[in-house]
Amino acid sequence: MQILIGVCLGLAAWFLLRVLLMGVYTVDQNERAVKTRFGRAVRVPGGKTTLDDPVTETLRPEERARYTYPQVRVIPPGGPYFKMPWEKIYKVSIATMTVNMALDPENPTANESGTRLEAVTKDQLNTGLTGQIRYRVSEANLYAFLFGIKRPFVHVVAYFVSVLRQRIASFEAKSVPLGPGVEAGAQTPLAGSEMTGISINDLRKNLRDLNEYMDNECRSAPARYGVILDASLITGIDPPPEVESALAAINTAHNQVSSDISLAQAAADQRVVQSRRAVEIETLRAQAEVEPVKSLAAELAALHRAGPGILASYLRNVRLALYDKAQQIYLEAGK
């Protein structure tokens, strides 16, 4: 009997220790937590999914059914909180992290030990890319991060690298609008681009556009994997060493051609402006000469309409005024 009582007391003590002491937990300021009961995450009331949240707005229509996750109840920072023995707490840090974009989480020795990512350009150059990725866990889709994918960051890095390599392989320099007087919407290649044909030069000049493209393409990562890519910063694009000198020579020639083209365009634009001003001046001068004649014709027509003798009187008065100013007068003698 005493043994049975001791066992019961021991079980009660263990249960109290397990429930009261080990059932209390807290959540740090940079953490969020999700609770599961018997292995099932606690959902928000109403059975809502991520389709009811703005996080899925960036998904294409064919992807919305594939990346549909339930919305779970997120435990905010604070505490102490209490959980039962059949419940489990998953804590996730939502702090922003920065990693090298060449890092391979599954193989740390890949990509030159995570320091340089290789990609092939449109002209078949095997280039090396360096940069960083800044990311954090999406609080709006913790289910995808915790339970949807075994290693979500591996998927995010692989997705980023695949999009980046596809962009590098198909990148083309932007066209620029033509000058004034050309049909709207018409465009022309960048000055001197026909002399190069080397896509790596265009990549180096358009790093900002490349970074913006990657940010836009990775906006769907929170809905896919529960990870937000705050920014991607590609800092360097290096060609193979054997073509570095050739590219330097091509860049020098390209800069010289671009300079000559710019000077020629500036001179042509200046001549066009000067020609337009000369035409405007001559037009105004002709109008100034024609206007008095038009006014005189209108005045004579009004005098003629006023009466038959008024125009003759006007002409006589004008003739007398001219006689008064003249020093010599030549009159035609009658035959």
C-alpha positions in Angstrom: 0.0 0.0 0.0 2.8 2.4 0.9 4.5 1.6 -2.4 1.4 2.4 -4.3 1.0 5.7 -2.5 4.6 6.5 -3.2 4.2 5.8 -6.9 1.1 8.0 -7.0 2.9 10.8 -5.3 5.8 10.4 -7.6 3.5 10.6 -10.7 1.8 13.6 -9.3 5.1 15.3 -8.6 6.3 14.5 -12.1 3.1 15.8 -13.6 3.2 19.0 -11.6 6.9 19.5 -12.5 6.2 18.7 -16.2 3.1 20.9 -16.5 3.9 23.8 -14.2 7.7 24.2 -14.7 8.3 22.9 -18.2 5.0 24.2 -19.5 6.0 27.9 -19.0 7.8 29.7 -21.8 8.5 33.2 -23.1 9.0 34.7 -26.6 11.8 37.2 -27.2 11.3 40.6 -28.9 12.8 39.4 -32.2 10.9 36.1 -32.2 7.5 34.8 -33.0 6.1 31.5 -31.9 3.5 28.9 -33.2 1.8 26.3 -31.1 0.9 22.8 -32.2 -1.6 20.5 -30.5 -0.9 16.8 -31.1 1.3 17.8 -34.0 -1.3 20.1 -35.7 -0.6 23.9 -35.8 -3.2 26.0 -34.1 -5.1 27.9 -36.8 -6.8 31.3 -36.7 -10.6 31.2 -36.3 -12.6 30.8 -39.5 -10.3 28.5 -41.4 -8.6 31.3 -43.3 -5.7 30.6 -45.7 -2.9 32.7 -47.1 -5.2 33.4 -50.1 -7.1 35.7 -47.7 -4.0 37.7 -47.0 -2.2 40.3 -49.2 1.0 38.1 -49.0 -0.3 36.1 -52.0 -1.0 39.1 -54.3 2.3 38.6 -56.0 1.6 35.0 -57.0 0.5 34.2 -60.6 -3.0 32.7 -61.0 -1.6 29.2 -61.7 0.5 29.4 -58.5 -2.2 30.4 -56.1 -3.6 26.9 -55.6 -0.1 25.4 -55.3 1.0 27.7 -52.5 -2.1 27.8 -50.3 -1.2 27.5 -46.6 -3.5 27.8 -43.6 -3.1 30.9 -41.4 -1.8 30.0 -38.0 -2.1 31.8 -34.7 1.1 33.7 -34.1 2.2 34.1 -30.5 3.7 37.7 -30.1 6.7 38.6 -27.9 6.1 38.5 -24.2 5.2 35.9 -21.6 5.2 34.0 -19.6 2.9 31.7 -21.6 1.7 28.3 -20.6 1.4 25.1 -22.7 0.1 21.6 -22.0 2.3 18.5 -22.3 0.7 17.6 -25.6 1.4 21.0 -27.1 4.7 22.0 -28.7 6.1 25.5 -29.3 8.0 26.5 -32.4 10.0 29.7 -32.1 11.3 31.6 -35.2 13.6 34.6 -35.3 12.2 37.4 -37.5 15.4 39.4 -37.4 16.9 40.5 -40.7 19.8 38.3 -41.8 22.5 39.0 -44.4 24.3 36.2 -46.3 26.6 36.0 -49.3 24.5 35.3 -52.4 27.1 32.6 -53.4 26.4 30.6 -50.2 25.1 27.1 -50.8 23.5 25.9 -47.6 23.7 22.2 -48.6 27.3 22.4 -49.8 29.5 25.0 -48.1 32.4 24.3 -50.4 30.5 25.0 -53.6 30.9 28.4 -55.5 34.5 28.7 -54.3 33.5 28.2 -50.6 30.5 30.5 -51.0 32.4 33.6 -52.2 31.7 33.7 -56.0 28.7 32.6 -57.9 29.2 31.6 -61.5 26.8 32.5 -64.4 26.9 32.3 -68.2 26.2 35.5 -70.1 24.4 35.7 -73.5 27.7 35.7 -75.3 28.9 32.5 -73.5 31.2 34.2 -71.0 31.4 32.3 -67.7 31.3 35.3 -65.3 31.7 35.4 -61.5 29.1 37.3 -59.4 29.5 38.7 -55.9 26.9 40.2 -53.7 24.7 39.8 -50.7 21.1 38.8 -49.9 19.2 40.4 -47.0 16.2 38.3 -45.8 13.8 37.7 -42.9 11.0 35.3 -42.0 7.5 36.4 -43.0 5.2 36.7 -40.0 2.2 36.4 -42.3 3.2 32.9 -43.6 4.9 31.1 -40.7 3.2 27.9 -41.7 5.1 27.7 -45.0 8.4 28.4 -43.2 7.9 25.9 -40.3 5.8 23.1 -41.9 5.5 23.6 -45.6 9.2 23.1 -46.5 11.8 21.2 -44.7 14.6 23.7 -45.4 12.9 27.0 -46.7 16.1 29.0 -46.9 17.7 26.4 -49.2 14.6 26.8 -51.5 14.9 30.6 -51.4 18.6 30.6 -52.3 18.0 28.1 -55.1 15.1 30.1 -56.4 17.1 33.4 -56.3 20.2 31.8 -58.0 18.0 30.3 -60.8 16.3 33.6 -61.5 19.6 35.4 -61.4 21.3 33.0 -63.8 18.3 33.1 -66.2 18.4 37.0 -66.2 22.2 37.0 -66.8 21.9 34.6 -69.7 19.1 36.7 -71.4 20.2 40.2 -70.4 20.2 42.9 -73.1 20.9 46.5 -72.8 18.0 48.9 -72.7 17.1 51.0 -75.7 17.0 54.8 -75.4 14.4 57.1 -76.9 15.3 59.0 -80.0 15.6 62.8 -80.0 12.9 65.4 -80.6 11.0 65.4 -83.8 11.1 61.6 -84.1 8.0 59.5 -84.0 6.8 58.8 -80.4 7.7 55.4 -79.1 10.6 54.9 -81.5 13.8 53.7 -79.9 17.4 53.1 -80.9 20.2 51.0 -79.4 22.6 52.6 -77.0 25.4 54.6 -78.7 28.2 52.4 -79.8 26.5 49.1 -78.8 26.9 47.8 -82.4 30.7 48.0 -81.8 30.8 45.7 -78.8 28.3 42.9 -78.7 29.7 42.0 -75.3 26.8 41.5 -72.8 29.1 41.6 -69.7 29.7 45.3 -70.4 26.0 46.0 -70.4 25.6 44.0 -67.2 28.2 46.1 -65.5 26.6 49.3 -66.6 23.1 48.2 -65.5 23.8 46.7 -62.1 21.0 48.9 -60.6 18.4 47.6 -63.1 19.6 44.1 -62.4 19.1 44.5 -58.7 15.7 46.0 -59.1 14.7 43.1 -61.4 15.8 40.6 -58.8 13.8 42.4 -56.1 10.7 42.3 -58.2 11.1 38.7 -59.2 11.5 37.6 -55.6 8.5 39.4 -54.2 6.6 36.1 -54.3 9.0 34.4 -51.9 6.9 35.1 -48.8 3.9 33.4 -50.3 6.0 30.5 -51.6 8.4 29.8 -48.7 7.6 32.2 -45.9 10.8 34.2 -46.4 11.0 37.9 -47.3 13.9 39.0 -49.4 14.3 42.6 -48.3 17.0 43.3 -50.8 19.6 41.8 -53.1 22.8 43.7 -53.7 24.9 42.5 -56.6 28.2 44.3 -56.2 30.5 42.8 -58.8 30.5 41.0 -62.1 33.9 39.6 -63.1 34.8 38.0 -66.4 37.3 35.1 -66.8 40.9 36.2 -66.4 41.7 35.2 -70.0 39.3 37.7 -71.5 39.8 40.6 -69.0 42.4 42.3 -71.2 40.3 41.9 -74.3 37.3 43.4 -72.5 39.4 46.3 -71.3 40.4 47.1 -74.9 36.9 46.8 -76.1 35.7 49.1 -73.3 38.3 51.7 -74.3 37.3 51.5 -78.0 33.6 51.7 -77.0 34.2 54.8 -74.8 36.1 56.5 -77.7 33.3 55.7 -80.2 30.6 56.8 -77.7 32.5 60.1 -77.2 32.8 60.7 -80.9 29.1 59.9 -81.4 28.1 62.2 -78.6 30.2 65.1 -79.9 28.7 64.6 -83.4 25.2 64.5 -82.0 25.8 67.7 -80.0 27.2 69.5 -83.0 24.2 68.4 -85.1 21.7 69.4 -82.4 23.4 72.8 -82.2 23.1 73.4 -85.9 19.5 72.4 -85.9 18.8 74.9 -83.2 20.6 77.6 -85.0 18.8 76.9 -88.2 15.4 77.0 -86.4 16.3 80.4 -84.9 17.4 81.7 -88.3 14.1 80.6 -89.8 12.2 82.3 -87.0 14.1 85.5 -87.4 13.6 85.7 -91.2 9.9 84.8 -90.8 9.4 87.7 -88.3 11.3 90.1 -90.5 9.2 89.2 -93.5 6.0 89.6 -91.4 7.3 93.0 -90.3 7.7 94.1 -93.9 4.4 92.8 -95.1 2.3 94.2 -92.3 2.6 97.9 -93.3 1.6 97.0 -96.9 -1.4 95.2 -95.7 -2.4 98.1 -93.4 -2.0 100.6 -96.3 -4.1 98.4 -98.6 -6.9 98.1 -96.1 -6.8 101.9 -95.5 -7.0 102.6 -99.3 -9.9 100.1 -99.7 -11.8 101.9 -96.9 -11.3 105.3 -98.6 -12.4 103.9 -101.9 -15.6 102.6 -100.3 -16.2 105.9 -98.6 -16.8 107.8 -101.9 -15.6 108.3 -105.4 -13.6 111.5 -104.8 -12.1 110.7 -101.4 -9.4 108.4 -102.8 -8.4 111.0 -105.4 -8.2 113.7 -102.6 -6.1 111.4 -100.5 -3.7 110.7 -103.4 -3.4 114.5 -104.1 -2.6 115.2 -100.4 0.1 112.5 -100.4 1.5 113.9 -103.6 1.7 117.4 -102.2 3.5 116.1 -99.1 6.0 114.4 -101.3 6.5 117.6 -103.4 7.1 119.5 -100.2 10.0 117.2 -99.2 11.5 116.9 -102.7 14.3 119.1 -103.9 13.8 118.4 -107.6 10.7 117.4 -109.5 10.6 115.7 -112.9 7.3 116.1 -114.7 6.5 114.2 -117.9 6.0 116.6 -120.7 2.9 116.3 -122.8 3.2 115.3 -126.4 
